[in-house]
Every structure is written in structure tokens, then in C-alpha cells.
Amino acid sequence: MAGSVRDVAGPTCDGSYMMHAPGQGPSTIGEVRTVIPAFRWILVPFVGLALGATWSLLVLPGRTEDLFAWTIEPTLTAALLGAAYGGTLVFFVLALREPVWANMRIVIPAPFVLSTLMLIATAVHEDRFHLRDAALVPTGVAWIWTVVYVVVPPALLVLFVVQLRAPGIDPPRTAPMPSWLVVLMGAYGVASVVGGLVLFVAPEEVVPHWPWTITALTGRALAAWIVALGVAALQGLVERDLRRVRIGLVAFTIIGGLGLLQLVRFHDQVSWDLGGWLVAAYLLVMAVAGGVGWRLSVARADADLSTSP
């Protein structure tokens, strides 16, 4: 580039980028847009909240009456929600380590959609939450849940606007997404958004056909996650770069893998007809697509590192 604007030379071993000005040696990051500190501040409590939800739902799914914001039955539903929060826990931890905005911005659209839909579900089914007439722990968790989902959507929007005003540019795409993964993620994203919205808007119509017992509230909670995962997949199509969505691919792998384990763990709660196998296939696609995409992104980073001067 002309003038004093620095050029991108290539990725370093930690996924950041080397920059150089005309006639000067390389320096790390340079004019690449980095993550503003406020985003890291909000991710820290996100990690804590995801850890608590993972423990309550994945590790102790049979104790939601005593430990969670509302009582979830059967335990399979609680465990699947816990698997989702478990993947999100790793997602947020990895996001905290990302210095480059382009590699971290996948933490905005899907969590925003998830928190917005969860807020709506909470408002619609407020009477099901342990906001009163419950023991200290579930009441406290219910109020924390409510406050978090009231605060998170506007906070993410404000921080997103502030982040966009930060100086710098996106680094070039260095790990193009293979065409088969583009097609798979596109189909997965569209199916998740459409199917999840149907479940969220009209759970009473879907509940009778679900392969295990769910209520309108648990149906909407599952739907919120399904839609959010679909949004994350569709963002991958926009980014079209494995490095930019690597933390999302890791989360997909974990959520899909943990979800499959919960189907095995609570297999007796599932009606293994077409619906049950479709849920299993959905989780399998998530785990395989995420895992293969994650491995390809690491392999590309290793190749770039080995060829860098």
C-alpha cells in the first residue's frame, strides 16, 4: 500500500498477522483491527455463567429443581442444553485469546440471537422460573438468568458498534473454506434457522412429534439454541475462511460430540423412530463438520508457519 499504511505479510504462529510498512521490517498486528478491551471484559462473566450452566445441566441434569433457573424434565433435555453451554464455555475461552477482531467476531451474531430468543422465552414462561417461592439457590440462579438475558442483547449491540469504529482492517483470508463444507454449513444453517423458528414460534404444534417429552418452555429453549447454531453456520458462509471461524468450529465439534453422548447416556428417554435418528444425525453432522473444519484450519496454519521466512 502507498504512504504509511502497513501491508499484511502473513500469519504468525499464534494466528495474528505480521505487518510491514514500505522499507521497514515486519511487526505484529500493525493496522489490523484488534479486539477492544470492553469485549474481553464482557466475555469473562460469560465464561463464568457458561461454566455454571454446564455444571448444573450437563453434570447434574437431574437436579435442576435445586440448582437451575427452572425445573427441566426429562434429564435428557437438561443434559443437551448443558452440552450446548459446555461448547459455548470453550467458545468464550478461545475468544478471550483472540487478538484479531476478524477471528473473534463470530461471538456476536449467534450469542445475540440466542440471548434474544432466551429473553423472549423467559418472558413468555415467567411463571415456570424459580423467581419466587423456591429455595435460595434456584431463586438466585433464576434472577441471574433473567438479568443476564435482559442485559446481554443490548450490551452486545453497543459493543459491536464501538468495535466497528476501532481503527484497522481485516487481515486477508488465508484458509478458504472447502466447497463441500460451504454447502454442508449452508444447508445446516438454513435448516437450523427455519426448523428452530418453527419450534420457537409454535412449540405446541411440534411437541407431540418430538422424540422425547418436552414442554413449550423447553422446546423454546432448544429452539433458541438451534436457531443460534444455524446463524453461526451461516456466518461461516459470510466469512468463508477457516481461520476466522475456528473457534466456532471447535464449539460445533464439542456441542455435537457432547450431544451425541447425552443421547447414549439417556437413550431410554428417546423414542428411536425417525425423529430420534434425525436428532442424532443433526448432532453428528455438527460434530463431523466442526471437527474436520477445525482440523483443516490447524493444518493450514501449520503449513503457513512452515513456509514463512
N, C-alpha and C positions, 0 to 999 in steps of 0.2 A: 504494500500500500504506500501511497505517496505521503510525504510530510512526516509527522512524528507518530502516526498511528502504527501500533505494533502488529506484526503478522503472526498468525498461528503457525508454529513449526511442527508440532506433533504432540501426542500424549506422553506423559511421564508414567512411571511405574504405578503411581497411586491414582491414575485416572485424571489428573489435572493436565494442563497443557503448557507446553513451552512456547514462549512468545519471543520474538526478536524484532528490534527496530532496524531500519536500514543502516548498515555499517556497524552494528553493535552485536554483542553476543546474546545468547538466549537467556531469558528469565522466566520463572514460573508464573503462570496465571496472566500477568500483564493486563491487557484490556478485556479479557474475558469477564463477562458478568458473573460475579460471585454471589453467594447466598448472604443476605443481610442478617445481622446478628439476631434481630427480632424473630426470625423464623426458627432459629435454633432455640430461643427461649421458649417458644410455644411447643416445640417438639419434645422438650424434656418432660413436662407434665403428661404429654400424650403417651410417652413411654411408660410412665408410672401407671396411668389409667389402663393401658393395654395389658400391662403385667397383672394388675389386679383382676381384670376381666378374664384373662387367660387362666389364672389360678382358680377363680370361682367357678368358671363354666367348663373348662377342659379337664382340670384335675379333680374338681369336686362337683360334677354336674348334678349329683343327687341332693345337694344341699342349698339349692337356690332360695328356698324359703327362708333360710337362716343367713345367707351370705350375699344375696344378689338383690338387684333393684325390684324384681318381681319374680314370682314363682313360675318356673318353667317346667312343664311336663309334656312328653316324657323326657328322660335324661338324654336321649339321642339329640333332641333339638338343642338342649343346653350345650352338649359336647360339640356339636357342629358350629354353633356360634363361638364357642371357646376356641375351636380350631381357626376360625376366621380372625379372632383377636390375637391368637398366637402368631399367625403370619404377619399381622399388622405390627405386632411388637417388634419383630425383626426388621420389618419395613422402616419403621421410625428410627430404630437404632442405626441402620445403614444410612438413612437420610441425614442423620446428625453428622456423619463423617464425610458427606459430600461437600466439597468446596465450590463446585461449579453449579450455577443455577440450572443450566440445561439438563444436567444429570440428576437434579433433585426435584424439579417442578412437577414430577408425576405425583408428588404428595398432595397436590392441590385439588384437581377435579374429583377424583374418586372419594377422598375423605369429605369434601364439601357435599357431594351428593349423598353419601352415607349419613352424615350428621343431620342434613336437612330432612331426609326421609325418616330418620330415627326420631327427630323432634316432632314431626307430624304424627307418627305412630304413638309417641308418648302422650301428646295432647289428646288424641282420639281415645286412647285407652287409659287415661289418667287414673281411673278407678281401680285398675289392675296393679298399680305400683304400690310399693310399701312406703308411701309418703306419710302415712299416719296409721295409728293402731297396729304397729308392728314393733318388734324388738329394736334395740338401739342400732345394731349393725345393719340390718336390711333397710331401716329407715334412713340411716346416714348414706348408704350406698345409693338409695333411690333419689335422694336430694342431690348428691354429687352427679349422678347420671343426668338428672334434669338440668342442672346448672350448666354442665359441660355441653350438652346438646343445644342449649339456648345460646351459649357464648361462641361456640366453635364456628358456625357458619359465617356470621358477620366478621369475626376475627380473621378468618382465612381470606375473606374478600378484601379487607383492609390491607392485610399484609401483602396480598398478591399485587394490589395497586402500587404499594410502596416499593415492592421488589421490582416491578416493571420500570420504575423510574430510576433505578440504580444504573450507574454507568456501565458500559461494556457491551460486548457482543456474545452471541453463542459461538462456541467452537464448531469447527466443521464436523459433519457426520463421518465417523471413522469405521463404524461397524454396521454396514447396511443390513437390514433385516431380510433374510431369505424370502423368496416369493411364497414358498409353501407356508411359512409362518405368518406372513401377511394375510394370506387367505384364511388360515385357521383362526387367527386372532380376530379378523373381521367378522367371520361367521359366529364365533363365540361371543363377541361383543354385541352384535345385533340381537342374537338370540337371548342373551342375558338381559339386555335393556328392555326388550319387548316383553319377554316372559316375566321378568321381575316386576315390571309396571302392572301387568295384568294381575299378578298375585297381590301387589300392594293396593291397587285400586279396588279390586273385587275379591277379597280373600274368601268370602262366603261361597263364591262360585267354584273356587279351586280346592278348598279344604276337603270336600268329600272325595276328591280324586287323588289327594296326596298319599304317598306310600307309607306314611305313619301318621299318627294323630297329631294335629296341630290346631291351634286356635287362631282367631283373627289377628290377635296381637303377635303371636309367634310367627304366623305367616307373614305379617308385615315386616317383622324384624329380619326374617330370612330374605324377604324380597328386597329390603334395603341393601343387604349385602350383595345379592345377585346383581342388582342394577349397578351398584358401585363397582363391582368387579368387571361388569361389561363396559362401563365408562373407562376404566383403566386400560382394558384391552383396546378400545377404540382410540385412546390417546396414543397407544403404541403405534397405531397406523399413522397418526399425525407426525410422530417423532421419526419413525422409520429408521431407528438406529438402536442397536442392541445395547450400546454403552449408555445411552440416555435413559433407557428404561430398565437397566439391570436390576435395580432394587425392586422394581415391580415384578420382574421375572422371578426373583428369589422369593418374594411373598407369594406369588402364584404357586410355586413349587411346594412351599410349606403348607399353604392353606389346602391345596388339593391333596397332598400326601396325608396330612393330619385328618382331613375329612374322610378319606378312604379308610383310615384306621378306625375312625369312630363308627363307620358303617359295619366294620368287622366286630368291633367291641360291643356294639348294641344291635347285632344282626337280628336278634329275636324280636326287636321292636319294628322291624321293617317288613312291609308286605312286598315280597320279592316277585312282583308281577312286572309289567312293563315300566311302571313309574319308578319302582325301586332301582331297576337296572339303568334307567335314564339318569337318575341322580348319580349313580356310581360312574357312569360314562362321563357325565359332566365334570365330576371331580378328577377323573383320570385324565381327561383332556387338559384340564388346568395344570395338573402336576407334570404331565409329559411336556406340554408346550413350554411351561415355565422352566422346567429343568433343562431341556435341550437348548432353549434360547439363552439361559444363564450360562451353560457350558460353552456355547458358541461365542458369547461376549468375552468370557475369560480367555478362550483360545485366541481370539483376535487381539486382545490386549497383550497376551504373551508374545504373539507374533510381531506386533508393533514394537514391543520392547526389545526383542532380539535383533531387529533390523535398525533400531535407532543408533546414531553415532555415539 
